[in-house]
Amino acid sequence: MATALLLGVGPTPSPTITRLYAPGLRLWIFTRTLAANGHRVIMGESQFAGEAEKLEASCEPEPLFANAVRVRMPASPEAAAPMIERLVQEHQPACLVATTDVMILAACLARVSLPRWFDFNGHPMAERQMQAKVFGSDGGLLAQWRYVVPALLCGDHFSVCSLPQKYALIGELGCCGRLNRWTAGHDLVDVIVPGYIEQQVSVQQKPAIRGPIVGPDAFVMLWTGGYNTWVDVETLFHGLEYAMERSPTLHYVSTGGAIQGQDEQTFERFQNLVTQSPHRDRYHFCGWVPLADLQNYYLDADVAVNIDMFSYEGLLGARNRLFGWILAELPVVSTSLSEFPRELEAQGLISTFQIGDSCGLGKLLLHIEQHKEEYQQKARAAKEFVIKHCAPEKLLAPLLQWVQHPQHAADLRQAAGTDTAKSAPSPDNSLAQTFTQMLKLGDQVGELQRQMQTLSAELERIKGNRLYRWYKKFFGR
């Protein structure tokens, strides 16, 4: 079996953590599945946004479980790259697997010649588009593209979270010169849809909602996780208001909240709407709760909701939170946008409503309240479907096979060589070389801008100097 250096962004699952995001879940599933199939995994874990400052980077391995150790990576790609080089020297892995744009860029910057598998669990540019909408600025678009292009140029194989995202990535590869004579006939992109770590225990440890928050006869609609850029809080609020006006027993219970360092405005917008509601005493915000306690919330609820506004992020991406609900046999209500909810909808396993249709959401909630047993049967069938079709070993079969025999993409083999001191190769064609030169020019422009900022700050400091003011007074310009 092979040794793989696997990079990603945490936090990864543990009973005590309160914030688990899609990148950490993805990294953990990859690690556990590779290790369970006999591969030795060195898991390099960076930290998500606001968590980055809490843990120091260290090359010292921490045992995780059989065949897997963890090392703590810096959050900056530039700082992580030398650490990757050191880990490669010390552990001699056969390949490098990286998830998230941050750690993928670090893998591109590292001067190693290992075959590289890059996993984009969601479309980076579509995600940045939604951040631009929330923050009212397109300033981050170029910065995001500068993370993506190096990966497109030097990745040997890629994985994504949906079939639509695969087609989007193929288009980007073509734009950067990777669809060339050498790669003709080779499929460079595999789809690895989100999965689950293990079957959850469907036994409640203690009441979380009924008793502590609401009475035993309440009809509980549950939200879990972050209120991200794609969440349509206006439709969610007005749909709840429609249903609450007609059902005095309906309560909304929310765990999770704002996503520190990424999107803190969407949740605030929803809370502001709730404060204006005549039913505001039936909205319950529990904040981020330990992962071990989430199961208690699932088993105390009657229905869980996922709600998207239209976005390419949703069309190309996935919704990981559905797995926890489904494995707890909790009926699911969702907009029909991402591939996984649409597949469940086609199988008749979840209930859907149109994007932006608050009245449709409200009516659906009222119908579920009046037909609980019907929807519980649907939820049990959904669990059976997920366990059968979304087991990690089945979903990660392409990665497991590649790690066993990793190799460079056909158009990178000539450039790759065997010297681990070499930087990442790029294709030898004019289109790819143009993009490589664009990146270099961008670096040069960025450096000039930094120098200008430094000079400008120095000039302002000089102007504030007493001697300079004296000189201006007596000698003018």
C-alpha positions as CSV (number, residue, x, y, z in Angstrom):
1,M,0.0,0.0,0.0
2,A,1.1,3.6,-0.6
3,T,2.0,6.5,1.6
4,A,0.0,9.7,0.8
5,L,0.6,13.2,2.0
6,L,-3.0,14.6,2.4
7,L,-3.6,18.3,2.9
8,G,-6.7,20.2,3.9
9,V,-8.4,22.7,6.1
10,G,-10.0,21.8,9.5
11,P,-11.3,21.7,12.0
12,T,-11.9,18.0,11.5
13,P,-14.6,16.1,13.5
14,S,-14.3,15.5,17.2
15,P,-17.0,15.2,19.9
16,T,-16.0,18.5,21.5
17,I,-15.8,20.9,18.5
18,T,-18.7,23.2,17.9
19,R,-17.9,24.3,14.3
20,L,-17.6,21.8,11.6
21,Y,-17.4,23.0,8.0
22,A,-17.5,21.2,4.7
23,P,-13.6,21.4,4.2
24,G,-12.9,19.7,7.5
25,L,-15.5,17.0,6.9
26,R,-14.1,16.4,3.4
27,L,-10.5,16.1,4.8
28,W,-11.6,13.7,7.5
29,I,-13.6,11.4,5.1
30,F,-10.6,11.3,2.8
31,T,-8.2,10.4,5.6
32,R,-10.4,7.8,7.2
33,T,-11.2,6.1,3.9
34,L,-7.6,6.0,2.7
35,A,-6.3,4.7,6.0
36,A,-9.1,2.1,6.3
37,N,-8.0,0.7,3.0
38,G,-4.4,0.2,4.1
39,H,-2.8,3.3,2.9
40,R,-0.5,5.3,5.2
41,V,-1.7,8.9,5.5
42,I,0.1,11.9,6.7
43,M,-2.7,14.4,7.2
44,G,-1.6,18.0,7.0
45,E,-4.4,20.1,8.6
46,S,-4.6,23.8,8.4
47,Q,-7.4,25.7,10.1
48,F,-10.4,27.5,8.8
49,A,-10.5,31.4,8.8
50,G,-11.1,32.5,12.4
51,E,-9.7,29.3,13.8
52,A,-6.2,29.6,12.3
53,E,-4.6,31.5,15.1
54,K,-5.6,29.0,17.8
55,L,-3.1,26.2,16.8
56,E,0.6,26.4,16.0
57,A,2.0,24.7,13.0
58,S,4.2,21.7,13.7
59,C,5.8,18.9,11.7
60,E,5.6,16.6,14.7
61,P,3.1,13.8,13.8
62,E,0.1,13.3,16.1
63,P,-1.4,9.7,16.0
64,L,-5.0,9.7,14.8
65,F,-5.9,6.1,14.2
66,A,-4.4,3.1,12.4
67,N,-2.4,4.2,9.4
68,A,-2.9,7.9,9.9
69,V,-1.1,10.7,11.7
70,R,-1.8,14.5,11.7
71,V,0.6,17.4,11.4
72,R,-0.5,21.0,12.0
73,M,-0.1,23.2,8.9
74,P,0.1,27.0,8.6
75,A,-2.9,28.7,7.2
76,S,-0.9,30.6,4.6
77,P,0.0,28.8,1.4
78,E,3.4,30.5,1.2
79,A,4.2,29.4,4.8
80,A,2.8,25.9,4.2
81,A,4.9,25.2,1.1
82,P,8.3,24.8,2.8
83,M,6.6,22.5,5.4
84,I,5.3,20.3,2.6
85,E,8.8,20.0,1.2
86,R,10.1,19.0,4.6
87,L,7.3,16.4,5.1
88,V,8.1,14.9,1.7
89,Q,11.7,14.6,2.6
90,E,10.9,13.0,6.0
91,H,8.1,10.6,5.0
92,Q,8.8,9.9,1.3
93,P,5.1,9.7,0.2
94,A,4.2,8.4,-3.2
95,C,1.8,11.2,-3.9
96,L,0.3,14.5,-2.7
97,V,-3.5,14.9,-2.3
98,A,-4.7,18.4,-1.5
99,T,-8.2,19.7,-0.8
100,T,-9.4,23.3,-0.6
101,D,-8.0,26.1,-2.7
102,V,-5.7,27.2,0.1
103,M,-3.9,23.9,0.5
104,I,-4.0,23.2,-3.2
105,L,-2.1,26.5,-3.8
106,A,0.4,25.4,-1.1
107,A,0.9,22.1,-2.9
108,C,1.5,24.1,-6.1
109,L,4.1,26.3,-4.5
110,A,6.0,23.4,-2.9
111,R,9.1,22.4,-4.8
112,V,8.4,18.7,-5.0
113,S,7.9,16.5,-8.1
114,L,5.3,14.2,-6.6
115,P,2.1,13.4,-8.6
116,R,-0.6,15.8,-7.4
117,W,-4.4,15.1,-6.9
118,F,-6.4,18.2,-6.3
119,D,-9.9,18.1,-4.9
120,F,-12.2,21.1,-5.3
121,N,-15.2,20.4,-3.1
122,G,-17.3,23.2,-4.6
123,H,-16.5,25.7,-7.3
124,P,-14.1,28.4,-6.0
125,M,-15.1,31.2,-8.4
126,A,-18.8,30.6,-7.9
127,E,-18.2,30.7,-4.1
128,R,-16.3,33.9,-4.4
129,Q,-19.2,35.4,-6.5
130,M,-21.5,34.9,-3.6
131,Q,-19.1,36.5,-1.2
132,A,-18.8,39.4,-3.6
133,K,-22.6,39.8,-3.5
134,V,-22.7,39.7,0.3
135,F,-19.9,42.2,0.8
136,G,-20.8,44.4,-2.2
137,S,-17.4,44.2,-3.8
138,D,-15.8,42.4,-6.7
139,G,-12.3,43.0,-5.3
140,G,-11.7,39.4,-4.4
141,L,-12.3,37.9,-7.8
142,L,-8.8,38.3,-9.1
143,A,-7.3,37.0,-5.8
144,Q,-9.4,33.8,-6.1
145,W,-8.4,33.2,-9.7
146,R,-4.8,33.4,-8.6
147,Y,-5.5,30.5,-6.3
148,V,-7.2,28.5,-9.1
149,V,-4.9,28.9,-12.1
150,P,-1.7,27.3,-10.6
151,A,-3.8,24.3,-9.7
152,L,-5.2,24.0,-13.2
153,L,-1.7,24.2,-14.6
154,C,0.1,21.7,-12.4
155,G,-2.6,19.2,-11.2
156,D,-2.2,15.7,-12.4
157,H,-5.7,14.6,-11.5
158,F,-8.7,16.4,-10.1
159,S,-11.9,15.6,-8.2
160,V,-15.0,17.6,-7.6
161,C,-18.3,17.2,-5.7
162,S,-20.8,17.1,-8.5
163,L,-21.2,16.2,-12.2
164,P,-22.0,19.9,-13.0
165,Q,-18.8,21.0,-11.3
166,K,-16.9,18.4,-13.3
167,Y,-18.0,20.1,-16.6
168,A,-17.2,23.5,-15.2
169,L,-13.6,22.3,-14.3
170,I,-13.1,20.8,-17.7
171,G,-13.9,24.2,-19.2
172,E,-11.3,25.8,-17.0
173,L,-8.7,23.2,-17.8
174,G,-9.3,23.9,-21.5
175,C,-9.0,27.6,-20.9
176,C,-5.5,27.0,-19.4
177,G,-4.2,24.7,-22.1
178,R,-4.7,21.4,-20.3
179,L,-6.9,20.0,-23.1
180,N,-4.0,19.2,-25.4
181,R,-2.7,16.4,-27.6
182,W,-1.2,14.6,-24.6
183,T,-4.3,14.5,-22.5
184,A,-6.6,13.6,-25.3
185,G,-8.4,10.4,-24.4
186,H,-7.7,10.8,-20.6
187,D,-10.4,11.8,-18.1
188,L,-8.6,14.2,-15.8
189,V,-11.6,14.8,-13.4
190,D,-13.5,12.4,-11.1
191,V,-16.7,13.2,-9.2
192,I,-16.6,12.4,-5.5
193,V,-19.9,13.5,-4.1
194,P,-20.1,14.2,-0.3
195,G,-20.5,11.1,1.9
196,Y,-20.8,10.3,5.6
197,I,-18.1,9.2,8.0
198,E,-20.0,6.4,9.7
199,Q,-23.6,5.5,10.4
200,Q,-24.8,7.7,13.2
201,V,-26.3,6.2,16.4
202,S,-30.0,6.9,16.3
203,V,-30.3,6.8,20.1
204,Q,-30.9,10.1,22.0
205,Q,-28.6,10.7,24.9
206,K,-30.7,13.5,26.4
207,P,-33.5,15.9,25.3
208,A,-32.1,18.9,23.4
209,I,-35.3,20.7,22.3
210,R,-38.4,19.1,23.8
211,G,-38.4,20.2,27.5
212,P,-35.4,22.5,27.5
213,I,-36.8,24.8,24.7
214,V,-40.4,23.8,23.7
215,G,-43.2,21.7,24.9
216,P,-43.8,18.0,24.0
217,D,-46.5,18.8,21.4
218,A,-44.5,21.4,19.4
219,F,-43.9,20.9,15.7
220,V,-40.1,21.6,15.4
221,M,-38.4,22.8,12.2
222,L,-34.6,22.5,12.6
223,W,-31.7,24.4,11.1
224,T,-28.1,23.2,11.6
225,G,-24.8,24.7,10.5
226,G,-23.7,28.1,9.1
227,Y,-25.8,30.7,7.5
228,N,-23.6,30.9,4.4
229,T,-23.7,33.3,1.5
230,W,-26.1,31.1,-0.5
231,V,-28.8,31.0,2.2
232,D,-32.0,32.7,1.2
233,V,-32.9,34.1,4.6
234,E,-35.8,36.2,3.3
235,T,-37.6,33.3,1.8
236,L,-36.9,31.2,4.9
237,F,-38.3,33.9,7.2
238,H,-41.4,34.6,5.2
239,G,-42.1,30.9,4.7
240,L,-41.9,30.4,8.5
241,E,-44.2,33.4,9.1
242,Y,-46.7,32.0,6.7
243,A,-46.8,28.7,8.5
244,M,-46.6,30.1,12.0
245,E,-49.7,32.3,11.3
246,R,-51.6,29.1,10.6
247,S,-50.0,26.7,13.1
248,P,-49.6,27.8,16.7
249,T,-47.5,24.7,17.5
250,L,-44.7,25.4,14.9
251,H,-41.3,26.4,16.3
252,Y,-38.0,27.1,14.5
253,V,-34.9,25.9,16.3
254,S,-31.5,26.9,14.9
255,T,-28.0,25.6,15.8
256,G,-25.0,27.1,14.2
257,G,-24.9,30.7,13.0
258,A,-22.5,33.2,11.5
259,I,-19.4,31.8,9.8
260,Q,-16.5,33.7,11.3
261,G,-14.1,35.1,8.8
262,Q,-16.3,34.3,5.8
263,D,-19.9,35.4,6.2
264,E,-21.2,37.0,9.3
265,Q,-23.8,39.2,7.6
266,T,-26.3,36.6,6.4
267,F,-27.1,35.4,9.9
268,E,-27.3,38.9,11.2
269,R,-29.8,39.7,8.4
270,F,-32.0,36.8,9.4
271,Q,-31.9,37.7,13.1
272,N,-32.9,41.3,12.2
273,L,-36.0,39.9,10.4
274,V,-36.9,37.7,13.3
275,T,-36.8,40.6,15.8
276,Q,-39.7,42.2,13.7
277,S,-41.9,39.1,13.8
278,P,-45.0,38.8,16.0
279,H,-44.0,35.2,16.5
280,R,-40.4,35.9,17.5
281,D,-40.8,34.0,20.7
282,R,-41.1,30.8,18.6
283,Y,-37.6,31.3,17.0
284,H,-34.9,29.7,19.1
285,F,-31.2,30.3,18.4
286,C,-29.0,27.8,20.2
287,G,-25.7,28.8,18.7
288,W,-22.9,26.4,17.8
289,V,-23.2,23.3,19.8
290,P,-20.7,20.4,20.3
291,L,-20.7,17.9,17.5
292,A,-21.6,15.1,19.9
293,D,-24.8,16.9,20.9
294,L,-26.1,17.5,17.4
295,Q,-27.7,14.0,17.3
296,N,-29.9,15.0,20.2
297,Y,-31.3,17.9,18.2
298,Y,-31.8,15.8,15.1
299,L,-33.9,13.3,17.1
300,D,-36.0,15.9,18.8
301,A,-37.0,17.7,15.6
302,D,-39.8,16.9,13.1
303,V,-38.3,18.3,9.9
304,A,-35.0,20.0,8.8
305,V,-34.6,22.7,6.2
306,N,-32.1,23.6,3.5
307,I,-32.8,26.7,1.5
308,D,-30.9,28.2,-1.4
309,M,-31.2,31.3,-3.4
310,F,-30.3,30.7,-7.0
311,S,-26.5,30.7,-7.5
312,Y,-23.9,28.9,-9.5
313,E,-22.3,28.0,-6.2
314,G,-25.4,25.9,-5.4
315,L,-25.8,24.6,-8.9
316,L,-22.2,23.3,-9.0
317,G,-21.8,22.5,-5.3
318,A,-23.2,20.2,-2.6
319,R,-25.0,20.4,0.7
320,N,-23.2,18.2,3.3
321,R,-25.6,19.0,6.1
322,L,-28.3,16.8,4.6
323,F,-26.4,13.6,5.5
324,G,-26.6,14.1,9.2
325,W,-30.3,14.8,9.0
326,I,-31.0,11.8,6.8
327,L,-28.9,9.4,8.8
328,A,-31.0,10.4,11.9
329,E,-34.2,9.6,9.9
330,L,-35.2,13.3,10.0
331,P,-37.5,14.4,7.2
332,V,-35.8,17.0,4.9
333,V,-37.3,20.0,3.1
334,S,-35.0,21.6,0.6
335,T,-34.8,23.8,-2.5
336,S,-34.1,21.8,-5.6
337,L,-30.7,23.3,-6.9
338,S,-27.7,21.2,-5.9
339,E,-27.2,17.8,-7.5
340,F,-27.6,15.7,-4.3
341,P,-30.9,17.2,-3.2
342,R,-32.2,16.9,-6.8
343,E,-31.2,13.2,-6.9
344,L,-33.0,12.6,-3.6
345,E,-36.0,14.5,-4.9
346,A,-36.1,12.3,-8.0
347,Q,-36.1,9.2,-5.8
348,G,-39.0,10.7,-3.8
349,L,-36.9,10.7,-0.6
350,I,-37.1,14.4,0.4
351,S,-39.6,17.2,-0.1
352,T,-38.7,20.2,-2.2
353,F,-40.1,23.7,-3.0
354,Q,-39.2,26.3,-5.6
355,I,-36.4,28.8,-5.0
356,G,-37.8,32.0,-3.6
357,D,-41.3,30.5,-3.0
358,S,-41.9,31.4,0.7
359,C,-45.6,30.5,0.4
360,G,-44.7,27.1,-1.0
361,L,-42.3,26.5,1.9
362,G,-45.0,27.5,4.4
363,K,-47.6,25.2,2.8
364,L,-45.2,22.3,2.7
365,L,-44.4,22.7,6.5
366,L,-48.1,22.7,7.3
367,H,-48.7,19.6,5.2
368,I,-45.8,17.8,6.9
369,E,-47.2,18.7,10.3
370,Q,-50.6,17.1,9.3
371,H,-49.0,14.0,7.8
372,K,-46.0,13.2,10.1
373,E,-46.0,9.4,9.6
374,E,-46.0,9.7,5.8
375,Y,-42.9,11.9,5.9
376,Q,-41.2,9.7,8.6
377,Q,-41.5,6.7,6.2
378,K,-39.9,8.8,3.5
379,A,-37.1,9.7,5.9
380,R,-36.4,6.0,6.7
381,A,-36.2,5.3,3.0
382,A,-33.8,8.2,2.5
383,K,-31.5,6.7,5.1
384,E,-31.5,3.4,3.4
385,F,-30.6,5.0,0.1
386,V,-27.7,7.1,1.5
387,I,-26.2,4.1,3.4
388,K,-26.4,2.0,0.2
389,H,-25.1,4.6,-2.3
390,C,-23.0,7.1,-0.4
391,A,-20.6,4.9,1.6
392,P,-17.2,6.6,1.5
393,E,-15.3,3.6,0.2
394,K,-17.6,3.5,-2.8
395,L,-17.5,7.2,-3.4
396,L,-13.7,7.4,-3.1
397,A,-13.0,4.4,-5.3
398,P,-11.3,6.6,-8.0
399,L,-9.0,8.2,-5.4
400,L,-8.2,4.8,-3.7
401,Q,-7.2,3.4,-7.1
402,W,-5.1,6.4,-8.0
403,V,-3.2,6.5,-4.7
404,Q,-2.3,2.9,-5.2
405,H,-0.6,3.8,-8.5
406,P,-0.2,7.6,-8.7
407,Q,1.2,9.1,-11.8
408,H,1.7,12.4,-13.5
409,A,-0.8,13.6,-16.2
410,A,0.3,12.7,-19.7
411,D,1.2,16.4,-20.5
412,L,3.2,16.8,-17.4
413,R,5.3,13.7,-17.4
414,Q,8.1,15.1,-19.6
415,A,8.4,18.2,-17.4
416,A,8.1,16.5,-14.0
417,G,11.3,14.5,-13.9
418,T,12.3,12.8,-10.6
419,D,14.1,15.6,-8.7
420,T,12.2,16.6,-5.6
421,A,13.9,20.0,-5.7
422,K,12.0,20.9,-8.9
423,S,9.0,23.2,-8.8
424,A,5.6,22.0,-10.0
425,P,5.6,21.4,-13.8
426,S,3.3,23.0,-16.3
427,P,2.3,21.9,-19.8
428,D,4.5,22.7,-22.7
429,N,2.1,24.6,-25.0
430,S,1.6,28.2,-25.8
431,L,-1.8,28.6,-24.1
432,A,-0.5,27.2,-20.8
433,Q,2.7,29.2,-21.0
434,T,0.6,32.4,-21.5
435,F,-1.2,31.7,-18.3
436,T,2.1,31.0,-16.5
437,Q,3.5,34.3,-17.7
438,M,0.3,36.1,-16.6
439,L,0.8,34.7,-13.1
440,K,4.4,35.9,-13.1
441,L,3.4,39.4,-14.3
442,G,0.7,39.5,-11.7
443,D,3.3,38.7,-9.0
444,Q,5.5,41.5,-10.4
445,V,2.6,44.0,-10.4
446,G,1.6,43.0,-6.9
447,E,5.2,43.5,-5.7
448,L,5.3,46.9,-7.3
449,Q,2.0,47.8,-5.7
450,R,3.4,46.8,-2.3
451,Q,6.6,48.9,-2.9
452,M,4.5,51.9,-3.8
453,Q,2.4,51.5,-0.7
454,T,5.6,51.3,1.4
455,L,7.0,54.4,-0.3
456,S,3.8,56.3,0.1
457,A,3.7,55.5,3.8
458,E,7.3,56.6,4.1
459,L,6.6,59.8,2.3
460,E,3.7,60.5,4.7
461,R,6.0,59.9,7.6
462,I,8.6,62.3,6.2
463,K,6.0,65.0,5.7
464,G,5.1,64.7,9.4
465,N,8.7,65.2,10.4
466,R,9.4,68.6,12.1
467,L,12.5,69.1,10.1
468,Y,10.6,68.6,6.8
469,R,8.0,71.2,7.9
470,W,10.7,73.6,8.8
471,Y,12.3,73.1,5.4
472,K,8.9,73.7,3.6
473,K,8.3,76.9,5.6
474,F,11.6,78.5,4.6
475,F,12.3,77.1,1.2
476,G,8.8,76.4,-0.2
477,R,8.6,73.7,-2.8
